[in-house]
Amino acid sequence: MQSTTAVDLWFDPRCPWAWIATRWLLEVEQVRPVETRFHVMSLSVLNDGRELPEKYRQGQIDGWGCVRVCIAAEQQHGPEVLRPLYLAMGTRIHHEKAGLGRDMILASLAECDLPAELADAADSTGYDEALRASHYAGMNPVGDAVGTPVIHVPTAEGAPIAFFGPVISPAPRGAAAGRLWDGVFAMASTDGFFELKRARDRDPQFDAA
């Protein structure tokens, strides 16, 4: 029997590309000996102090709330709550178009049987130090010129294989998900490989939640 490979995914709940990559990794788990561990990064931390186009500025402000709540939940209830909490938030944000506000957060917490009081973390800077630490743990190995998803695959040598992406739309299913994993891992684990890219020709497409 093959041993299971732990794959670490850094997500921001509001990023559609991270959400699609998550749906892909959930498929990969069904066809490869892979288990995804979830961690929080923040597009608001990433873009803090940067000049952004007007259409992104409100998202930069609103985006702090849900990642603060994720960090608060992780600290108070353990890292294992991040998977169900992110899946609950992502379903509401990307499939139900519920926005990033308190109602979405409260509904997501309730689905995961987590205390409603965690929603108060959205408006507090008390978890920002831990949020930034989680963010940079994911981002530092790949640099600050990328966003999310960021994936790390641990290695026996110590330093993980870390990369941004894949940016895909829609998420492949079944055997196709496994083939993409094989290809992505082969490229990312090649010494000196940095980038493979082409222009996007479609918007994010979400499968069934």
DRENBA-336291 format. One record per residue: x, y, z of N, C-alpha, C, O in turn. Coordinates in steps of 0.05 Angstrom, whole numbers, plus 5000, padded with zeros to 4 digits. Example, Ala and Ser with C-alpha at 12.3 -4.5 7.8 and 13.67 -1.06 7.14 Angstrom:
2
526448865156524649105156526449345156528549345169/525749555142527349795143525850015157526850235161/
***
This chain:
209
501749765000500050005000501750255000503850265014/500950454985502450704984501850875009499550875018/503951005019503451185042502151435031502451515008/500651565049499151805042501052045042502552075061/500952215022502452455021500752685031498552735022/501852825050500453065061501053305043503353365037/498953435033499253665016498053905031495753895040/499654115033498754355048497854565028499354655011/495354655032494154855015493655105031492455095052/494555335020494055595032491755725017491955754992/489755815030487355925017486556185030487056245053/485156345014483556575023480756505014480356454990/478756495032476056415024474856565001473156464987/475756814997474556984976475656934949474657044929/477856784946479156754920477856524904477856294913/476656584881475356374865477356164855476655934852/479856244849481756054838482655864860483155624854/482955954884483555774906481255574911481655344916/478755674908476455504911476455274890475855044897/476955344865476955144844479254944849478854704845/481555044857483754864863483154684886483954444886/481654774905480754614927478854384918479254154926/476954454900475254254889476854044874476153804875/478954124861480653944847482153764866482253514862/483253874888484753714907482953514921483753294927/480453584926478553394937478053154918477752934927/478153214893477952994873480552824873480452584872/482852964875485352824875485452624899486552404896/484452714921484352534945482952274940483552074953/481152274920479652024914481251834896480551594895/483251934882484551764862487551754866488951604851/488651894886491551884892491851874922490051964937/493951764933494451754962495252024973497552054982/493452214972493952484980491852575001489552504999/492752725020490952845040491653135042493953215047/489653305038490053595038489753705067487853655081/491753865075491554015100491254315093492554415075/489454445107488654715100489954925119490154885143/490855145106492155365121491055625109490055635087/491255835125490156095117492356285106494456325119/491856395083493356625074491256845070488956795073/492157085063490357305061491057485038493357595037/489257525019489657714998489857995009491158174997/488458045031488558315043491358365055492358585054/492558155067495358185076497158225052498958395052/496758055032498558065008498558334995500558434986/496158464994495858714980495958964998495459184990/496558915024496559135043498659345035500959285032/497759595031499459805024499959834994501260024985/498859654978499159674949496959844937494659854947/497459974915495460124900493859914883495059764868/491259914887489459724874487459864856486660094863/486559744834484359864819481859894836481459744855/480260084830477960154846476159904851475059874873/475859734831473959514833474959304854473359134863/477459314862478459124881478759244910479259094929/478259504912478859624938476959544960477759504983/474359514953472459434974472959144983472759085006/473658974964474358704971476758694989476958515006/478758874985481058885002480258955031481358845050/478259125034477259195061475558965073476058885096/473658865057471858665067473258395071472358225087/475558355058476858095058478158025085478757785089/478558215102479858155128478157975146479157815160/475558015145473757885164473857585164474357465185/473457455141473257165141475957035147475956815159/478157155139480757025146481357055176482556875187/480657275188480957305217479257095231480256975251/476857045222475156845235476356565232476356405250/477456505208478756245204481156215224481455995235/482756415227484956395246484056365274485156205289/481956515282480856485309479756205314480256085335/478456095294477355815296479655615299479555435315/481755655283484055475284485355485312486055285323/485755725322487055755348485355635371486455515389/482755675369481055585392480155295389479555175410/480055185365478954925361480754735345479954505340/483054825338484954645325484954665295482954745283/487154595282487354625253485454455237484854515214/484354245249482554065235479854205228478454105211/479254435241476754565235476954725209474854815198/479354775199479654945175478354825151477154965134/478654565147477454435124474454475123473454595103/472954395143470054435141469154725141467254795127/470654895155469855175156470355305129468655455119/472655245116473155365090471155255069470155415053/470555005070468554895051465855015055464355065036/465055075080462555205086462555485075460655575063/464755635081464955915071465055915040463656075028/466755745029467055755000464455694985463955814964/462955504995460355444982458555684982457255744962/458455825005456656055006457756294989456156424976/460356334990461456564975461356514945460456694931/462156284936462456244907460056124893459556174870/458455954907456155834895453555984901451856004884/453356074926450856204934451056514933449056654937/453456614926453856904923452957054949451657264947/453756954972452857054997454557285007453957405028/456657354993458357575002460257495025460457255031/461657685036463657635057462857725084464557725103/460357805088459557925113458857745135459257495134/457857855157457357705181455257485178455557275190/453257525161451257315157452457065145451856845154/454257105126455556875114457356735134457356485136/458756885150460556775170458956625191459656395198/456756735201455156605221453956345211453856145225/452956345186451856105174453955885171453455645176/456355965164458555775160459355655187459855415189/459555825208460255725234458155535244458755325256/455655595240453455425249453555155235453154945248/454155155209454354895195456554725207456254475207/458654845217460954695228460754645258462654555270/458454725270458054695299460254845314461154755335/460955075304462855255318461355485330459255565321/462455595352461055805367460656055350462456145335/458256165352457656415337459456645345459956825330/460456635370462256855380464756885363466057095364/465556675349467956695332467556915311469557025301/465056975303464657175283465657455292466257625275/465857495318466757755327469657805320470558035319/471157585314473957625306474257775279476357885273/472157775264472257915238472858205240474158325222/472058335262472458615266474658685285474858915295/476258485292478458525312481158485299481458305282/483058645308485758605298487358415316489758375312/485958295336487358135355488557875344490357765356/487657795321488657545308490457605284491357425271/491057865280492557935256495457845256496557775235/496657835280499457735281499557445273501257365258/497657285283497556995276496756965247497756785233/495057135237494257125209496657175191497057035171/498157385197500557445181502557215182503857155162/502957095206504756875208503956635191505656515178/501356575190500356355173500756425144501556265128/500156675137500356775110503256745100503756625079/505156845115507956835106509156555107510956505092/508156385124509056105124508455975097510055815087/506156055085505555945059506856095036507755965017/507056355038507856525016510856555013511856564991/512356555035515256605033516656415015518456495000/516056155015517455974997516956014967518455914950/514756154960514056204932514356494923514256544900/514856674942515156954935512557104936510356984937/512757374935510357544938509157634912507457814912/510057524890509057604864506757424855505957434832/505657254873503457074867501257114888501657264907/499056984883496756994902496256724914497956594925/493756634911492956374920491356234898489956374883/491555974895492555774914495555754915496955784895/496655694939499355614942499355334955497855284974/500955164944501054884953503954814961505854874946/504254674983506854564992506554264993504554155003/508554124984508753834986511253765002513453824992/511053655026513453605042515253405028514353235013/517853425034519853245023521653135046521753245067/522952915040524752795060527152975065528352945087/527753155047530153325050529553555069531453695077/527153605076526453825094524854045081522554085089/526054195063524554405049522354295031522854105016/519954405033517754295016518054374987519454574981/516754224970516354314942513954514944511754424950/514454764938512454974941511955114915513855174900/509355164909508755294883506055424885504355364901/505655624867503155754864501555614842502655544821/499055574847497355444826496555164834497055074856/495355024815494655104788492255284787490455264804/492255464768489855634763488355494740489255494718/486055384747484555224729481555294730480655404750/480155244708477255294707476055134685476655184661/474254944691473354864718475354654729477354584717/474754554753476354344766475954074751473653994748/478053944743477753674731476753484752477253514776/475453274743474253074761475452804756476552754734/475352624776476052354773478952304763480752434773/479152134743481852064732483252314721485752334723/481752504710483052744699484352904721486453024717/483052904745484253044768486952924775488853064781/487052654775489452514782491652574762493952604769/490952574736492952624715494152914719496552954715/492453104725493453374729495253384753497353514752/494553244774496353234798499053124790501153234798/499052904775501652784767503352984752505753004757/502053124733503553314717504553554733506853644730/502753674750503553904766505853824785507753974788/505653594798507753514816510353464802512453524812/510253344778512653294762514053554756516553574758/512553754747513754014741514854144765517154244766/513254154787514054304811516454184824518054324837/516853924821519053784834521553784817523653674826/521453894793523753914776525554144784524654374784/528054094791529854304800530154514778530754444755/529854764785530154984766527755044750527755234734/525454904754523054964740521655194755521255174779/520855404740519555634753516855704743515055774759/516255684716513755804707512955664681514555604663/510255624679508955544655506255684655504655654673/505755854635503356024637502356094609503756104589/499656134608498356234584496056414592495056394615/495156584574492956774581490456624587489856414574/488956724606486356604613484256674591484256894581/482656474584480556524564477756474575475856444559/477556454602474856414614474956504642477056534655/472556564653472256634681472156384698471956164687/472356414725472156184742469456034737467356154737/469655774734467255604731467155414754469055254759/465055414769464855254793463155004788461055014775/464154774798462554534798460454544820460254744834/458854334822456854314843458254314871460354194874/457154464889458354474916458154214931459054194953/
***
